[in-house]
Amino acid sequence: MVNVSLVMHSLDFDDQKQVLELSGELHQEWDDPALSFGTSGGLLISSVGLA
């Protein structure tokens, strides 16, 4: 299982409706049963900032 989500903080456009700037975070969550960390199982979460 892999879940990916995008959280946008701001999105700016110019007069021609083209994207000038995007800021936010990209989150990825996946479950790998081969990995086990105590009681949390193999659930791993990573996050990347976008600017």
N, C-alpha and C positions, 0 to 999 in steps of 0.2 A: 504494500500500500504506500502510495506517495501522494501527499497533498501539497499544492503550491498556491499561495495567495499573495496578492499585491495590495498593500495599503498605501494609498496616495495621500500625501499631505497637501500638495499644491500642483496645479496644472495650468500653465500660462500659454495663451495663444496670441498670434499676431492678427492683424486686420484681415488676412487671407485665411484665417482659421487653421494655420499650421502651428504645430506645437513648438513653442520656444523653450520651455523649461518644464521638467517633471521632477518632483522630489517625493520620496516615500521610502518604503521598505518592501523587500521581497522575502517572504518567509517560505521555507521548505520544511516539511515534516515527513519522515518516513519511518516505517516499522520493519526492522530486520530481525526475525526470530533467532538468527545465528548469533546476535549480540545480546548480552544480558548484563545489566548493571544493577545488581541488587534487586529491589522490588519493582524498578521502573521498566523491566523487560528490555526490548530492543528499540524503544521509541527514541528517535533522534530528531532534534530541531536545530535548524540553522537559519540565520538572518543576515541579509545584506542591505546596507543603506544605499539609496539611490539619490543622486543629486545632479 
